[in-house]
Amino acid sequence: MKKKHLKQAIISSLAFCGVIIAGIILWFVYPVTQIRAEDLLPADKTILFLDLPQPEALPKLAAWFPVLQEIPSPLPRSAALVTPGNGRSEWIFFDAAFPGTAPRAHAQSEEALKLLGSGARLSAAADFRNVLSENAAHTRLFLTAPSPLLPHPVILGPLIVPRAALSVEQTASGVTLSTFVSDASPHRALSPVLPLAFEHPTLVLAGSEALKQTGALAAAFPDAITTPVRGALEQAIADTFGPDISMTYDIIPLLEHTSIFETGTDPAMDRSLFVLTGSVPDQAKNTTLMEKLRSAFTRTLPVSEAVHRTFEKGQTFDDIRANPDALEERTENVNGWDVQTIRSPQANREFTTAHLAGRSVIGSSRTAVLAMLDGTGAVLRLPYARAGTIVAGGLADMDTLHNLLQFFLPSPVTLPRTEGTYRWSVVEEGRVVRVLVAR
């Protein structure tokens, strides 16, 4: 009898193990798919999609996309703004779903709910798949194009019209913005590691084809933005070099190829300083341009001194005379670079140029320029995605950048203030352009 029971127990155990093994095999051969909200939403009726596995990301997104402030609490796992055809846009909210089940949906109307499962799926739309990843751990926002839901309407509402789908994704290291461009022609690659002139820079702007890239950026904005920005830049150049230097003919040529613009501070000089690395392929023109910049800078410096004399009986006399020691000039060779510095102790200002073949570095601090040339300065590692080519990048102290943009932009244009220092890069991946931002 005991043998019979033992035999039955063995058979039962084997059968149970067989079921487990069969289940494991079926799991791998026919995996249970996760049904997501984007699998239910119709592509042609959805104008905004938000997947929110990290609720703490919502306040930051809502600062730039005010429409997200309408999402109620407790927060859903996903949300979508759809157009049911009644002339309005309405929200649909989704709960988290278990594998193999569809998420439960809540909507503002029955008409909105009837859209689920109708027409082509949002997840299958080319725009959605190309600009947004499938990482379920990331907070993801997708806007169709053309979309009436512009980022922060005070900034962009009256200025630009989006011509392509836009996505915002919170990654482990920061934020990625992705969109499409009409011109898919590739650009030169920018190194993911940039040499720096300052130990603690406040702003870094770098581009592999800076002239072409800044031109394309300027073309995206109307005259209401580009005119005051250009005027402010021209005034900054005039303050540094006087009226003899033209932004168009003397500064912009330095941006034709790879260039890096950097601002920072120097302990020896109590002011904001800059360094610009660029190139003029023609060596003779490059040398001539450096000479022209130095001469123009020299003409902005005081080269005389006021002498105040007191004579007998209290009579005074003021005399303005030339001071041969008003300027200090220095020429040196650093790693093959021809380096020349002009300094005015009286004005506490200096200007340094360095050129080697067709490459150039100019700056308002000799110390910073030399750090760039001899490689003793810090380096900036740009955020990088696994695919694509970095074509631009940099660093920004957000407080400095906010104040700078507020100075350049028209007074009606306001920006949400963000604290901290961020690294950024622009990555091309075919027609998709991604902006990666990380601390």
C-alpha positions as CSV (number, residue, x, y, z in Angstrom):
1,M,0.0,0.0,0.0
2,K,2.8,2.3,0.9
3,K,4.4,1.6,-2.5
4,K,1.2,2.5,-4.3
5,H,1.0,5.8,-2.5
6,L,4.7,6.5,-3.2
7,K,4.1,5.8,-6.9
8,Q,1.1,8.1,-7.0
9,A,3.2,10.9,-5.2
10,I,6.0,10.5,-7.7
11,I,3.6,10.6,-10.7
12,S,1.9,13.7,-9.2
13,S,5.2,15.4,-8.7
14,L,6.4,14.7,-12.2
15,A,3.1,15.9,-13.6
16,F,3.4,19.1,-11.5
17,C,7.0,19.6,-12.7
18,G,5.9,19.0,-16.3
19,V,3.3,21.8,-16.0
20,I,5.9,24.2,-14.6
21,I,8.4,23.3,-17.3
22,A,5.7,23.7,-20.0
23,G,4.7,27.1,-18.5
24,I,8.3,28.3,-18.6
25,I,8.7,27.2,-22.2
26,L,5.4,28.9,-23.2
27,W,6.6,32.1,-21.3
28,F,9.7,32.3,-23.4
29,V,8.1,31.1,-26.7
30,Y,4.9,33.2,-26.3
31,P,5.8,36.0,-23.8
32,V,3.0,37.8,-22.1
33,T,3.0,41.3,-23.7
34,Q,2.4,44.4,-21.7
35,I,-0.6,46.3,-23.0
36,R,0.1,50.0,-22.6
37,A,-2.0,53.1,-22.9
38,E,-0.3,54.0,-26.2
39,D,-1.5,50.6,-27.6
40,L,-5.1,51.7,-27.1
41,L,-4.9,55.4,-28.1
42,P,-5.7,56.3,-31.7
43,A,-2.8,58.1,-33.5
44,D,-5.0,60.5,-35.4
45,K,-7.0,61.7,-32.4
46,T,-4.2,62.0,-29.8
47,I,-2.5,65.4,-29.5
48,L,-0.6,64.7,-26.2
49,F,0.5,61.6,-24.5
50,L,2.2,61.4,-21.0
51,D,3.5,58.3,-19.4
52,L,4.3,59.0,-15.7
53,P,6.1,56.3,-13.8
54,Q,7.9,59.0,-11.8
55,P,5.3,61.4,-10.3
56,E,7.9,63.8,-9.1
57,A,8.7,64.7,-12.7
58,L,5.2,66.3,-13.3
59,P,5.8,69.7,-11.6
60,K,8.9,70.3,-13.7
61,L,7.1,69.4,-16.9
62,A,4.1,71.5,-16.0
63,A,6.3,74.5,-15.6
64,W,7.1,74.3,-19.3
65,F,3.8,72.7,-20.5
66,P,1.0,74.4,-18.4
67,V,-1.7,72.2,-19.8
68,L,-0.3,69.4,-17.6
69,Q,-1.5,71.3,-14.5
70,E,-5.0,70.0,-15.4
71,I,-4.0,66.4,-14.4
72,P,-5.8,65.6,-11.2
73,S,-4.5,64.0,-8.0
74,P,-3.9,61.1,-7.3
75,L,-1.8,61.0,-10.4
76,P,-2.6,58.4,-13.1
77,R,0.1,56.1,-14.6
78,S,-0.6,57.6,-18.1
79,A,-2.6,60.4,-19.5
80,A,-3.6,61.5,-23.0
81,L,-5.3,64.6,-24.4
82,V,-7.6,63.5,-27.3
83,T,-10.0,65.2,-29.7
84,P,-13.3,63.1,-29.8
85,G,-14.7,65.3,-32.6
86,N,-16.9,67.5,-30.4
87,G,-14.7,70.5,-31.0
88,R,-12.9,70.1,-27.7
89,S,-9.9,68.3,-26.4
90,E,-10.5,66.0,-23.5
91,W,-8.4,64.0,-21.0
92,I,-8.2,60.2,-20.7
93,F,-6.4,58.8,-17.7
94,F,-5.0,55.3,-17.3
95,D,-4.2,53.2,-14.2
96,A,-1.1,50.9,-14.1
97,A,-1.8,47.5,-15.7
98,F,-0.6,44.0,-14.9
99,P,1.2,42.0,-17.7
100,G,-1.3,40.8,-20.3
101,T,-4.1,43.1,-19.2
102,A,-5.2,46.4,-20.5
103,P,-4.9,49.5,-18.2
104,R,-8.2,50.7,-16.8
105,A,-9.2,54.1,-18.4
106,H,-11.1,57.0,-17.0
107,A,-12.3,59.8,-19.3
108,Q,-14.2,63.1,-19.2
109,S,-16.8,61.8,-21.5
110,E,-18.1,58.6,-23.1
111,E,-17.1,60.0,-26.5
112,A,-13.5,60.0,-25.4
113,L,-13.6,56.5,-24.1
114,K,-15.0,55.2,-27.4
115,L,-11.8,56.3,-29.1
116,L,-9.8,53.6,-27.3
117,G,-9.0,50.8,-29.7
118,S,-10.2,52.6,-32.7
119,G,-8.1,53.3,-35.8
120,A,-4.3,53.0,-36.0
121,R,-2.5,52.7,-32.7
122,L,-0.4,55.6,-31.4
123,S,2.4,53.1,-30.5
124,A,2.6,52.1,-34.1
125,A,2.8,55.6,-35.5
126,A,6.2,56.4,-37.1
127,D,6.6,59.8,-35.4
128,F,5.9,58.2,-32.0
129,R,8.3,55.3,-32.4
130,N,11.1,57.4,-33.8
131,V,11.2,60.2,-31.2
132,L,10.2,58.3,-28.1
133,S,11.9,55.3,-26.5
134,E,10.0,52.3,-25.1
135,N,11.6,52.5,-21.7
136,A,8.8,52.1,-19.2
137,A,10.9,53.4,-16.3
138,H,11.2,56.8,-17.9
139,T,8.7,59.6,-17.7
140,R,7.8,60.3,-21.3
141,L,5.8,63.2,-23.0
142,F,4.8,63.2,-26.6
143,L,3.3,66.1,-28.6
144,T,2.0,65.6,-32.1
145,A,2.5,68.2,-34.8
146,P,1.1,70.6,-35.5
147,S,0.1,70.9,-31.8
148,P,-1.7,73.8,-30.2
149,L,0.0,72.8,-26.9
150,L,3.2,74.7,-27.1
151,P,5.9,74.7,-24.4
152,H,5.3,77.6,-22.0
153,P,3.1,79.9,-24.2
154,V,4.7,83.1,-22.8
155,I,8.0,81.9,-24.4
156,L,7.0,80.2,-27.6
157,G,3.3,80.8,-28.1
158,P,3.5,83.9,-30.3
159,L,6.9,83.2,-31.7
160,I,7.1,79.8,-33.4
161,V,4.9,77.1,-34.8
162,P,6.0,73.5,-34.2
163,R,6.5,71.8,-37.6
164,A,7.2,68.3,-36.2
165,A,6.4,66.0,-33.4
166,L,8.1,66.7,-30.1
167,S,9.0,64.4,-27.2
168,V,10.4,65.0,-23.7
169,E,11.8,62.1,-21.8
170,Q,13.3,62.0,-18.3
171,T,16.2,59.6,-18.4
172,A,18.5,58.3,-15.6
173,S,21.0,61.1,-16.2
174,G,18.7,64.0,-17.2
175,V,16.2,64.9,-19.9
176,T,16.1,64.2,-23.6
177,L,14.1,66.3,-26.1
178,S,13.6,64.8,-29.6
179,T,12.1,66.1,-32.8
180,F,12.4,65.9,-36.6
181,V,14.2,68.2,-39.0
182,S,13.5,68.7,-42.7
183,D,17.2,68.7,-43.6
184,A,18.7,65.3,-43.0
185,S,22.1,66.1,-44.4
186,P,24.8,65.0,-41.9
187,H,27.1,67.5,-40.1
188,R,30.6,67.1,-38.9
189,A,31.0,65.3,-35.6
190,L,31.9,67.2,-32.4
191,S,34.2,65.6,-29.9
192,P,32.3,64.4,-26.8
193,V,35.2,65.7,-24.7
194,L,35.8,69.5,-24.9
195,P,38.8,71.3,-23.6
196,L,37.9,74.2,-21.3
197,A,39.6,77.5,-20.6
198,F,38.1,78.1,-17.2
199,E,38.2,75.8,-14.2
200,H,34.5,76.7,-13.4
201,P,32.9,78.1,-16.6
202,T,29.5,79.7,-16.5
203,L,28.6,79.1,-20.1
204,V,30.0,76.9,-22.9
205,L,28.7,76.8,-26.5
206,A,30.3,74.5,-29.0
207,G,29.4,73.5,-32.5
208,S,31.0,71.4,-35.2
209,E,29.8,73.7,-37.9
210,A,28.9,76.7,-35.7
211,L,28.2,79.2,-38.5
212,K,25.7,77.0,-40.3
213,Q,24.1,75.8,-37.0
214,T,23.6,79.3,-35.6
215,G,22.2,80.4,-39.0
216,A,19.6,77.6,-38.9
217,L,18.7,78.4,-35.3
218,A,18.3,82.1,-36.1
219,A,16.0,81.2,-39.1
220,A,13.7,79.3,-36.7
221,F,12.8,82.5,-34.8
222,P,11.0,85.7,-36.1
223,D,12.6,89.1,-36.3
224,A,11.0,90.0,-32.9
225,I,13.6,87.7,-31.3
226,T,16.6,87.8,-33.7
227,T,16.7,91.6,-34.1
228,P,17.3,92.4,-30.4
229,V,19.7,89.5,-29.9
230,R,21.8,90.6,-32.8
231,G,21.7,94.2,-31.6
232,A,22.9,93.1,-28.1
233,L,25.7,91.0,-29.6
234,E,26.9,93.9,-31.8
235,Q,26.9,96.2,-28.8
236,A,29.0,93.7,-26.8
237,I,31.5,93.5,-29.6
238,A,31.6,97.3,-29.8
239,D,32.2,97.6,-26.1
240,T,35.2,95.2,-26.4
241,F,36.7,96.3,-29.7
242,G,35.2,99.7,-30.6
243,P,33.5,100.6,-33.8
244,D,36.1,99.2,-36.2
245,I,35.2,95.5,-35.7
246,S,32.3,94.0,-37.5
247,M,30.4,91.0,-36.2
248,T,29.6,90.0,-39.8
249,Y,33.1,90.3,-41.3
250,D,35.5,89.9,-38.3
251,I,33.8,87.6,-35.7
252,I,31.5,85.4,-37.7
253,P,34.3,84.0,-39.9
254,L,35.8,82.4,-36.8
255,L,32.6,80.2,-36.5
256,E,32.9,78.6,-39.9
257,H,34.0,75.2,-38.6
258,T,34.3,73.8,-35.1
259,S,34.3,76.5,-32.5
260,I,33.9,76.9,-28.7
261,F,32.7,80.0,-26.9
262,E,33.2,80.0,-23.1
263,T,32.6,82.5,-20.3
264,G,34.0,82.4,-16.8
265,T,35.9,84.3,-14.1
266,D,39.6,84.8,-13.4
267,P,40.7,85.5,-9.8
268,A,43.1,88.2,-11.1
269,M,40.4,90.1,-12.9
270,D,37.1,91.2,-11.3
271,R,34.8,90.8,-14.3
272,S,33.2,88.2,-16.6
273,L,35.7,86.9,-19.1
274,F,35.4,85.1,-22.4
275,V,37.4,82.8,-24.7
276,L,36.5,82.0,-28.3
277,T,38.1,79.1,-30.2
278,G,37.6,79.1,-33.9
279,S,39.3,78.9,-37.3
280,V,39.9,80.8,-40.5
281,P,41.2,78.2,-43.0
282,D,43.3,80.7,-44.9
283,Q,46.4,81.2,-42.8
284,A,47.2,84.7,-44.1
285,K,43.7,85.9,-43.5
286,N,43.8,84.4,-40.0
287,T,47.0,86.3,-39.1
288,T,45.6,89.5,-40.5
289,L,42.4,89.1,-38.6
290,M,44.2,88.6,-35.3
291,E,46.3,91.7,-35.9
292,K,43.1,93.7,-36.7
293,L,41.4,92.5,-33.4
294,R,44.5,93.5,-31.3
295,S,44.7,96.9,-32.9
296,A,41.0,97.6,-32.4
297,F,41.2,96.5,-28.8
298,T,44.2,98.8,-28.2
299,R,42.4,101.8,-29.5
300,T,39.7,101.3,-26.7
301,L,42.3,101.5,-23.9
302,P,43.5,104.7,-22.1
303,V,47.0,105.6,-23.3
304,S,47.4,108.9,-21.3
305,E,47.4,109.9,-17.7
306,A,46.1,112.9,-15.8
307,V,48.7,114.8,-13.8
308,H,47.3,117.2,-11.1
309,R,49.8,119.8,-9.8
310,T,49.5,122.3,-7.0
311,F,51.6,125.5,-7.1
312,E,52.4,128.2,-4.5
313,K,49.4,130.2,-3.3
314,G,47.1,127.3,-3.9
315,Q,47.0,127.4,-7.7
316,T,46.3,124.1,-9.4
317,F,46.9,122.8,-12.8
318,D,45.7,119.6,-14.6
319,D,47.8,118.2,-17.4
320,I,46.8,115.3,-19.7
321,R,49.9,113.7,-21.1
322,A,50.9,110.5,-22.9
323,N,51.9,107.6,-20.7
324,P,54.4,105.3,-22.5
325,D,53.8,102.7,-19.7
326,A,50.0,102.6,-20.1
327,L,50.0,99.4,-22.1
328,E,51.9,96.1,-21.6
329,E,52.5,93.9,-24.6
330,R,53.8,90.3,-24.5
331,T,54.6,87.9,-27.3
332,E,55.3,84.2,-26.7
333,N,55.2,80.8,-28.3
334,V,53.2,78.1,-26.6
335,N,53.2,74.6,-28.2
336,G,53.7,76.2,-31.6
337,W,51.0,78.8,-31.2
338,D,51.9,82.5,-31.8
339,V,50.5,84.1,-28.6
340,Q,50.2,87.9,-28.2
341,T,48.7,89.8,-25.2
342,I,47.9,93.4,-24.7
343,R,47.1,94.5,-21.2
344,S,46.1,97.8,-19.6
345,P,46.9,97.9,-15.8
346,Q,45.1,101.2,-15.6
347,A,41.8,99.8,-17.0
348,N,42.4,96.2,-15.7
349,R,41.7,94.8,-19.1
350,E,43.6,92.5,-21.4
351,F,43.2,90.8,-24.7
352,T,45.1,87.7,-26.0
353,T,45.2,86.2,-29.4
354,A,46.7,82.9,-30.4
355,H,46.9,81.4,-33.9
356,L,48.5,78.3,-35.4
357,A,47.9,77.7,-39.1
358,G,44.2,78.3,-39.6
359,R,43.2,77.9,-36.0
360,S,42.6,80.8,-33.6
361,V,41.9,81.4,-29.9
362,I,41.0,84.9,-28.6
363,G,40.1,85.9,-25.1
364,S,39.9,88.5,-22.5
365,S,42.2,86.5,-20.1
366,R,45.7,85.4,-21.0
367,T,45.6,82.8,-18.2
368,A,42.4,81.2,-19.7
369,V,43.8,81.2,-23.3
370,L,47.0,79.5,-22.2
371,A,45.0,76.9,-20.3
372,M,43.2,76.1,-23.5
373,L,46.4,75.9,-25.5
374,D,48.5,73.8,-23.2
375,G,45.8,71.4,-22.1
376,T,46.0,72.3,-18.4
377,G,42.4,73.4,-18.2
378,A,39.5,71.3,-17.2
379,V,37.5,69.2,-19.8
380,L,33.7,69.0,-20.4
381,R,32.2,65.6,-21.1
382,L,29.1,66.0,-23.2
383,P,26.1,63.7,-22.5
384,Y,25.8,61.1,-25.3
385,A,23.3,58.6,-26.5
386,R,24.3,55.2,-27.9
387,A,23.3,56.1,-31.4
388,G,23.8,59.3,-33.5
389,T,26.4,61.9,-33.9
390,I,27.1,64.8,-31.5
391,V,27.1,68.1,-33.5
392,A,26.8,70.7,-30.7
393,G,27.0,70.9,-27.0
394,G,28.0,72.8,-24.0
395,L,27.4,73.8,-20.4
396,A,25.2,76.4,-18.7
397,D,24.9,77.8,-15.2
398,M,21.1,78.2,-15.4
399,D,21.0,81.3,-13.3
400,T,23.6,83.0,-15.6
401,L,21.8,81.7,-18.7
402,H,18.5,83.0,-17.4
403,N,19.8,86.5,-16.8
404,L,21.6,86.5,-20.1
405,L,18.5,85.5,-22.1
406,Q,16.4,87.9,-20.2
407,F,18.8,90.6,-21.3
408,F,18.8,89.5,-25.0
409,L,15.1,88.7,-25.4
410,P,12.2,91.2,-25.7
411,S,10.7,92.2,-22.3
412,P,7.3,90.3,-22.9
413,V,9.2,87.0,-23.2
414,T,9.7,85.3,-19.8
415,L,11.5,82.1,-18.9
416,P,10.9,79.8,-15.9
417,R,14.0,79.9,-13.7
418,T,15.9,76.7,-13.2
419,E,18.8,76.3,-10.7
420,G,22.0,74.3,-11.1
421,T,24.6,73.7,-13.8
422,Y,23.7,71.5,-16.7
423,R,25.6,69.8,-19.6
424,W,23.9,69.5,-23.0
425,S,24.5,68.1,-26.4
426,V,22.7,68.0,-29.7
427,V,22.7,64.6,-31.4
428,E,21.7,63.8,-35.0
429,E,20.2,60.4,-35.8
430,G,19.1,60.6,-39.4
431,R,16.1,63.1,-39.5
432,V,15.7,62.8,-35.7
433,V,17.5,65.4,-33.6
434,R,17.8,64.9,-29.9
435,V,18.9,67.4,-27.2
436,L,20.4,65.6,-24.2
437,V,20.5,67.6,-21.0
438,A,22.3,66.2,-17.8
439,R,23.7,67.6,-14.6
